[in-house]
Amino acid sequence: MKKTRNVIISLIAALLILFVYYYITLPAVNVHSHGFWFFIIIAMIVLTLVIGFAFNKKDKLITSPGDFLKGPFIKASLALTIAVTLFYIGGALLSSPIINSSKYQKLLAVKEGDFKKDIKEISYSEIPVLDKTSATLLGSRKMGSITEYVSQFEVSDDYTQINYKGVPNRVTPLKYGNAIKWFTNHKNGIPAYMRIDMTTENVSLVKLSKGIKYSQSDHFGRYLNRYLRFHYPAYVFASYNFEIDESGVPYWVCPVKSYTIGLFGGETIGKVVLVNAITGDLKTYKVADVPQWVDRVYSADLLIQQFNYYGTLKHGYLNSVFSQKDSLQTTQGYNYIALEDDVWVYTGVTSVGQDESNVGFVLMNQRTAETRYYPISGAEEYSAMASAEGQVQHLGYTATFPLLLNIGGEPTYFIALKDAAGLVKSYAMVNISRYQIVATAETIKECERQYLQKLQDDNIIQEDTDSLQSASGIISKIADVVIDGNSHYYIILQGNDGIFDINVEKFPEIIRYNIGDFLKITFSPGASYNTVEELQE
């Protein structure tokens, strides 16, 4: 009787321990999940120990470790635990690239792209000038100025890059400062999220009429991981991404992993669960059916890993380790660009073992996994960053990882240069094919002007005279303005609605002109104003 009572008490204690372990770690009930196998193995070990301690022929609790092996149940339990462990190890090995190199090499469909066709020249308003580090700094400063929230909430470090109404933004929710602040505020939820325009550096704290009730800073049933696990016990989730739809409603985008090679290999994304962060409403989509506003289904790390399989396993696993013939890999860094209303991961591609130059670059769509490879050789990103830093070495600025832009039809690295405080102070453009061609300036517009001039001076591009237009007439209005520290004249001619921008530094003779004088100019047309390229006598 005593023996039975000991066994029952021990089993209840063991089950309680396992429940707490499951409640905290939340493994998926799925044979493809590593966490599931860890849970099973730990459960078997715990139960084996419990039965071992409870087993006693003389109605006493045993104290000798050797007594664990007495009795058929204990021996069978240990044998089964060892068998399950060996099966797990075997499954991991049989799922690895060592045995399935050809399958891994085909995980990602890669097609060759046309740079000038795919990547159009963009306006200054579309160039994201902030990286995540700078966005985090701006978000923290903004939060420090909001006295009504700063004592209770902090800014989460998510800062997901998205396209919001066609403009690159980073978004991140607030989070509870600590457990006590959660207790006093969780009834109403998290009251706001941060949105940072990456082109203007404008930081907005978006206040919500109803608070965010489901997040990774909440607890118990509203803790996002637990909320999803109890609704989808078998789903193996990847990262949880905070995004907003076109109306500004916050969501959690939760990709679900799919394994296509053996038990644990060939990881990709099979479906996506969207969680309304305010109401907790759940909806599952196939990857091909996710709403257009969703920008991040595939993480950058997953896409880069799959491309590296594609580039290194062309001739099998052994070749990728030893001779490395025709092996390609991505460089040690990446950035994001906005293209076709999606967010694409950009990274350079280099030969394995070669660190000084790239053989091309690759763009990977985070929503669809569409991948385009561009075989354009040139400077490796870190060489370009060093080249840009060399231009401003007297100022001590550091370069961010480059963006890929089309400037004058040329593949160009666009680099933000930051001071010691992490603030963007200057910009650089570096030609990918000839990274000695570098232009730096305090504004993007001036940086582009200098860069294009250097390309023309080196006969890489010719001045586009076909797009220039002429105008003449009597000056009806003049406005003296300062743009980026430089004096400009905005001029309107009689009978012409256009505004003409004349840089005084470039054309100092313009100061001789007054209202009523006749002016003849050549200009480049623009959306808001026309840039004067020549004053004609």
Secondary structure in CASP SS format (residue, H / E / C, confidence):
PFRMAT SS
TARGET T0000
AUTHOR 0000-0000-0000
METHOD secondary structure of the structure
MODEL  1
M C 1.00
K H 1.00
K H 1.00
T H 1.00
R H 1.00
N H 1.00
V H 1.00
I H 1.00
I H 1.00
S H 1.00
L H 1.00
I H 1.00
A H 1.00
A H 1.00
L H 1.00
L H 1.00
I H 1.00
L H 1.00
F H 1.00
V H 1.00
Y H 1.00
Y H 1.00
Y H 1.00
I H 1.00
T H 1.00
L C 1.00
P C 1.00
A C 1.00
V C 1.00
N C 1.00
V C 1.00
H C 1.00
S C 1.00
H H 1.00
G H 1.00
F H 1.00
W H 1.00
F H 1.00
F H 1.00
I H 1.00
I H 1.00
I H 1.00
A H 1.00
M H 1.00
I H 1.00
V H 1.00
L H 1.00
T H 1.00
L H 1.00
V H 1.00
I H 1.00
G H 1.00
F H 1.00
A H 1.00
F C 1.00
N C 1.00
K C 1.00
K C 1.00
D C 1.00
K C 1.00
L C 1.00
I C 1.00
T C 1.00
S C 1.00
P H 1.00
G H 1.00
D H 1.00
F H 1.00
L H 1.00
K C 1.00
G C 1.00
P H 1.00
F H 1.00
I H 1.00
K H 1.00
A H 1.00
S H 1.00
L H 1.00
A H 1.00
L H 1.00
T H 1.00
I H 1.00
A H 1.00
V H 1.00
T H 1.00
L H 1.00
F H 1.00
Y H 1.00
I H 1.00
G H 1.00
G H 1.00
A H 1.00
L H 1.00
L H 1.00
S C 1.00
S C 1.00
P C 1.00
I C 1.00
I C 1.00
N C 1.00
S H 1.00
S H 1.00
K H 1.00
Y H 1.00
Q H 1.00
K C 1.00
L C 1.00
L C 1.00
A C 1.00
V E 1.00
K E 1.00
E E 1.00
G C 1.00
D C 1.00
F H 1.00
K H 1.00
K H 1.00
D H 1.00
I C 1.00
K C 1.00
E C 1.00
I C 1.00
S C 1.00
Y H 1.00
S H 1.00
E H 1.00
I C 1.00
P C 1.00
V C 1.00
L C 1.00
D C 1.00
K H 1.00
T H 1.00
S H 1.00
A H 1.00
T H 1.00
L H 1.00
L H 1.00
G H 1.00
S H 1.00
R H 1.00
K H 1.00
M H 1.00
G H 1.00
S C 1.00
I C 1.00
T H 1.00
E H 1.00
Y H 1.00
V H 1.00
S C 1.00
Q C 1.00
F E 1.00
E E 1.00
V E 1.00
S C 1.00
D C 1.00
D C 1.00
Y C 1.00
T E 1.00
Q E 1.00
I E 1.00
N E 1.00
Y E 1.00
K C 1.00
G C 1.00
V E 1.00
P E 1.00
N E 1.00
R E 1.00
V E 1.00
T E 1.00
P E 1.00
L E 1.00
K E 1.00
Y E 1.00
G C 1.00
N C 1.00
A H 1.00
I H 1.00
K H 1.00
W H 1.00
F H 1.00
T H 1.00
N H 1.00
H C 1.00
K C 1.00
N C 1.00
G C 1.00
I E 1.00
P E 1.00
A E 1.00
Y E 1.00
M E 1.00
R E 1.00
I E 1.00
D E 1.00
M C 1.00
T C 1.00
T C 1.00
E C 1.00
N C 1.00
V E 1.00
S E 1.00
L E 1.00
V E 1.00
K E 1.00
L E 1.00
S E 1.00
K E 1.00
G E 1.00
I E 1.00
K C 1.00
Y C 1.00
S E 1.00
Q C 1.00
S C 1.00
D C 1.00
H C 1.00
F H 1.00
G H 1.00
R H 1.00
Y E 1.00
L H 1.00
N H 1.00
R H 1.00
Y H 1.00
L H 1.00
R H 1.00
F H 1.00
H H 1.00
Y C 1.00
P C 1.00
A C 1.00
Y C 1.00
V C 1.00
F E 1.00
A C 1.00
S C 1.00
Y C 1.00
N E 1.00
F E 1.00
E E 1.00
I E 1.00
D C 1.00
E C 1.00
S C 1.00
G C 1.00
V C 1.00
P E 1.00
Y E 1.00
W E 1.00
V E 1.00
C E 1.00
P E 1.00
V E 1.00
K E 1.00
S E 1.00
Y E 1.00
T E 1.00
I E 1.00
G C 1.00
L C 1.00
F C 1.00
G E 1.00
G E 1.00
E E 1.00
T E 1.00
I E 1.00
G E 1.00
K E 1.00
V E 1.00
V E 1.00
L E 1.00
V E 1.00
N E 1.00
A C 1.00
I C 1.00
T C 1.00
G C 1.00
D C 1.00
L E 1.00
K E 1.00
T E 1.00
Y E 1.00
K E 1.00
V H 1.00
A H 1.00
D H 1.00
V C 1.00
P C 1.00
Q C 1.00
W C 1.00
V C 1.00
D C 1.00
R C 1.00
V C 1.00
Y C 1.00
S C 1.00
A H 1.00
D H 1.00
L H 1.00
L H 1.00
I H 1.00
Q H 1.00
Q H 1.00
F H 1.00
N H 1.00
Y H 1.00
Y H 1.00
G H 1.00
T H 1.00
L C 1.00
K C 1.00
H C 1.00
G C 1.00
Y H 1.00
L H 1.00
N H 1.00
S H 1.00
V H 1.00
F C 1.00
S C 1.00
Q C 1.00
K C 1.00
D C 1.00
S C 1.00
L E 1.00
Q E 1.00
T E 1.00
T C 1.00
Q C 1.00
G C 1.00
Y C 1.00
N E 1.00
Y E 1.00
I E 1.00
A E 1.00
L E 1.00
E C 1.00
D C 1.00
D E 1.00
V E 1.00
W E 1.00
V E 1.00
Y E 1.00
T E 1.00
G E 1.00
V E 1.00
T E 1.00
S E 1.00
V C 1.00
G C 1.00
Q C 1.00
D C 1.00
E C 1.00
S E 1.00
N E 1.00
V C 1.00
G E 1.00
F E 1.00
V E 1.00
L E 1.00
M E 1.00
N E 1.00
Q C 1.00
R C 1.00
T C 1.00
A C 1.00
E C 1.00
T E 1.00
R E 1.00
Y E 1.00
Y E 1.00
P C 1.00
I C 1.00
S C 1.00
G E 1.00
A E 1.00
E C 1.00
E H 1.00
Y H 1.00
S H 1.00
A H 1.00
M H 1.00
A H 1.00
S H 1.00
A H 1.00
E H 1.00
G H 1.00
Q H 1.00
V C 1.00
Q C 1.00
H C 1.00
L C 1.00
G C 1.00
Y C 1.00
T E 1.00
A E 1.00
T C 1.00
F C 1.00
P C 1.00
L E 1.00
L E 1.00
L E 1.00
N E 1.00
I E 1.00
G C 1.00
G C 1.00
E E 1.00
P E 1.00
T E 1.00
Y E 1.00
F E 1.00
I E 1.00
A E 1.00
L E 1.00
K E 1.00
D C 1.00
A C 1.00
A C 1.00
G C 1.00
L C 1.00
V E 1.00
K E 1.00
S E 1.00
Y E 1.00
A E 1.00
M E 1.00
V E 1.00
N E 1.00
I C 1.00
S C 1.00
R C 1.00
Y C 1.00
Q C 1.00
I C 1.00
V E 1.00
A E 1.00
T E 1.00
A E 1.00
E C 1.00
T C 1.00
I H 1.00
K H 1.00
E H 1.00
C H 1.00
E H 1.00
R H 1.00
Q H 1.00
Y H 1.00
L H 1.00
Q H 1.00
K H 1.00
L H 1.00
Q H 1.00
D H 1.00
D C 1.00
N C 1.00
I C 1.00
I C 1.00
Q C 1.00
E C 1.00
D C 1.00
T C 1.00
D C 1.00
S C 1.00
L C 1.00
Q E 1.00
S E 1.00
A E 1.00
S E 1.00
G E 1.00
I E 1.00
I E 1.00
S E 1.00
K E 1.00
I E 1.00
A E 1.00
D E 1.00
V E 1.00
V E 1.00
I E 1.00
D C 1.00
G C 1.00
N E 1.00
S E 1.00
H E 1.00
Y E 1.00
Y E 1.00
I E 1.00
I E 1.00
L E 1.00
Q C 1.00
G C 1.00
N C 1.00
D C 1.00
G C 1.00
I C 1.00
F E 1.00
D E 1.00
I E 1.00
N E 1.00
V C 1.00
E C 1.00
K C 1.00
F C 1.00
P H 1.00
E H 1.00
I H 1.00
I H 1.00
R H 1.00
Y C 1.00
N C 1.00
I C 1.00
G C 1.00
D C 1.00
F E 1.00
L E 1.00
K E 1.00
I E 1.00
T E 1.00
F E 1.00
S E 1.00
P C 1.00
G C 1.00
A C 1.00
S C 1.00
Y C 1.00
N E 1.00
T E 1.00
V E 1.00
E E 1.00
E E 1.00
L E 1.00
Q E 1.00
E C 1.00
END
